[in-house]
Amino acid sequence: MNNEGITHEEPLVVHDLGHEAHVHHHKETFITKYVFSQDHKMISKQFLVTGIIWAVIGGLFSVIFRLQLGYPDSTFPFLQDILGHWGQGGKIDPEFYYALVTMHGTILVFFVLTAGLSGTFSNFLIPLQVGARDMASPFLNMLSYWFFFLSSIIMFSSLFLQTGPASGGWTIYPPLSALGDASDGAKAGMDFWLASIAMFIISVLLGGLNYVSTILNMRTKGMSMTRLPLTIWAFFFTAVLGVLSFPVLLSAVVLLLFDRHLGTSFYLSDIFINGKILPNEGGSPILFQHLFWFLGHPEVYIIALPAMGITSEVISVNSRKPIFGYMAMVGSFFAIATLSFMVWAHHMFVTGMNPFLGSFFVLLTLLIAVPSAIKVFNWLTTLWKGSIHFTPGMLFAIGFVSLFISGGLTGIWLGNSSLDIHLHDTYFVIAHFHLVMGVASMFGMFAGIYHWFPKMYGRYMNNTLSYIHFWLTIIGAYCIFWPMHYEGLAGMPRRYYDFSNWESFKMFGGLNEFISIVAIIVFAAQLLFIGNFFYSIFKGRKVTTKNPWGANTLEWTTPIRPGHGNWIGEIPEVHRWPYDYGKEEGRDFILQTEPVGEAEQGH
Amino acid sequence: MIAFLIAGLIGVWYCNKLYYPKTLFPMGAASAEGQNIDTMLWITIIVTGVVFFATQILLFWFAFKYQESDKRKPLYFTHSNKLELIWTGIPAIVLTVLVVFGLKYWFKFTSDAPKGSQVVEITGHQFGWEIRYPGRDGVLGRKNYKLTDPAKGNSLGVDWADEASHDDIHVPTTMHVVVNKPVKLVINSQDVIHDVGLPHFRMKMDAVPGTPTTMWFTPIYTTKEMKEKTGNPDFTYEIACDQLCGKGHFSMRGVIVVETQQEFDAYMASQKPEYYKAFPELDPDKIAAHDSTSKTVAQNIKK
């Protein structure tokens, strides 16, 4: 896609030629348009729909294991019908319970909140908002999706193995994940998991490199880095994090494969299992945890940053006010991204690591609270004295801020190693990360979907359903995760199949039942959203204006249903930052493409 | 929006009323170190609580107050270095205080156990705990996992060549410790990673195969006292595995009995060293029953 103004004297001609070439280039068939598409908008929709399918599967798994947690003494005969020998007699087999937990985590973290979130919005918004006809390499972009697809297929097939999918938790700590003797899930299911994640890493790298190079090299004329919308800054840092940290996970995965099949001892030492003395000596399972969390922690921000970027944009547009502290927002993105590489061992305070080393991780971890606080205060100030339009996207953005505060503050508890000793691996942790990176990022994703749906499909989603979806989801999310803090404070461990034998934990039976009921309601509310989503693609109210939200960014200057190449004719030139809302008397917003007036003060 | 805020605040209060009594905090920690953790927890709760209520109330109040209206024009307010400085500075200072507190206790808990601590070894395996006491000499016998052989009464891989092992006592599941005396746990795992989780003592440490770890604490209430304190006649200190270790993870339960020194001594006296379980023919008691003269022989072999 030729969109660089090669000569500055006559960019008009060059762009026109570029467009001309573009029009003749594409004889779109069904295959090239919908399947092996190289159009970033179509690829983004592919990521989104695949992500939605995964979200349903992952969500359904959580409903099934919540049945067990809420009703440990009941049987559900239908489970035997759908799960076969894993639901014998209507009760979930413990091994399969752990497989469900593992798959729920893997699916939601990697397939939904990484591929589904970054894959969708980085792909969709980067070319549209920086003013490019497509990604730097549309072909690699297409490969990125198909590697993700391949990875999905492998993971999905593992659900049908006789010995079940991986069941060692989404963090797959060896030796549990390394030895088939340790659990059924560590047999073939684990190999599928590792192969799938290896493909996934390739997908993330291809995508990430593309995002970074597009943002750095393909901005339209006048689009300096400080005129980028915050969404783009967020996607930029997300991609950088992904490119730097996912290869480390790949190395961890490869070494684990060696340990599993080639008899090496990277992670194994002194093991006596199933009556067998294993020959492996000298390895350290803690090494794996270091490698895993070196990805695992940045991964949290790979999930959270795009949601923050989307939230910033949506809040500003719908408050009809500039985002407060643009440079502070960019700075805090940078700070979060940098610090996220230096805090990984706060997941490992109780592994017996050197306490002196641990103290640095305490310091750096709590330091991350500072840029996070800056962001929250800036969002609040953006709302202050605004004129707030409660679009569904806006509601979800406000919900994001609320959840991010609630979940973020408990990070201060967990990051402080002494408190972590008590709270580590309890329900407190579950409550913390589900609020701050799970549900909050889902809210960021919903905000993005509701906000950009008109651009994606040229139609609106149904508003009433959207409002019901929002209120059910936020109330439900708090009802599920808020009480879990109390369970965690009581020391109730994560990943337990049944608490009834424990004198210390069995008093929460009623609460567990309540949480399970709410979880089922919230899951149903998501089906409502999905129904709304697919219905609206085909039957939604049609968008009739180019810029339905009155936003400043470039994507709203394209035709209502942009073709491959995005703009007809020349790519618009940018003259100002994207947040001139309510700047001049009588004018609600000023598009980025409008030149700065003579009397006007540039930002 | 306001409705949600108010409902939310009521919900927070109600939830607290309902579940606070069920957490471990109303009755306090059962170890001296755990009391430090509780202190810190309260400081953290107050700090984060203030921020939580302030920001949530502002968020929903703004959302309510500044709804779209024709009467008001939104304020064009892009940045203020002063404000940014304030809300960078204040959190930084507050967090520094939390870090200082946290690290003070962290270094205390992770430092060496006090001299004169009781030493107990706990070993995790799928799915249970094994407890080993050093016996009269106060030294745990050497282990080598390659010697593990449950059929020959050596399920922990103790190296009998090390004489320190001969008086070591091995029992499954239940650990006895002395009240008000620091106890140091030496933690091992035989197969996958487990975790010794002691919610009442506010302590936790992974059991890592190949890398022994340690943890120490000082229990301050006996099990009997806790039964009275909690009003629960079934109360026991439980050891919960806190690291996913396979399909029996949720059932990997151990018990700690905290008792007085006399009770503990009586208990130890009633236990037989593992060495004599593995080699009953060398057991001085049994030999004495058979033939009093061979006792000396046995002792010679032992040496």
Interface residues (C-beta under 8 A of the other chain):
Chain A: D93 P94 E95 Y97 Y98 S167 G168 G169 Y173 P174 P175 L176 L179 A182 S183 D184 L268 S269 D270 I271 F272 I273 G275 I277 E281 G282 G283 S284 P285 I286 S319 R320 K321 P322 F324 G325 Y326 M327 A328 V350 T351 G352 P355 G358 S359 V362 L363 L366 L367 A369 V370 A373 I374 V376 F377 N378 L380 T381 L383 W384 K385 G386 S387 I388 H389 F390 I398 V401 S402 I405 S406 L409 T410 I412 W413 N416 S417 S418 L419 I421 H422 H424 D425 T426 W471 I474 I475 Y478 C479 W482 P483 Y486 E487 L489 A490 G491 P493 R494 R495 Y496 Y497 D498 F499 N501 W502 E503 S504 F505 M507 F508 L511 Y579 Y581 G582 K583 E585 H603
Chain B: F4 G8 G11 V12 C15 N16 Y19 Y20 K22 T23 L24 F25 G34 N36 I37 M40 L41 T44 V47 T48 V51 F52 T55 Q56 L58 L59 F60 F62 A63 Y66 Q67 E68 S69 R72 K73 P74 L75 Y76 F77 T78 H79 S80 L83 E84 W87 T88 P91 A92 L95 L98 V99 F101 G102 L103 Y105 W106 F107 F109 T110 S111 H125 Q126 Y145 K146 T148 P150 G157 I187 Q190 D191 V192 I193 D195 G197 P199 H200 R202 M203 K204 M205 D206 V208 P209 G210 T211 T213 T214 N232 D234 F235 T236 E238 A240 C241 D242 Q243 L244 C245 G246 K247 G248 H249 F250 S251 R253
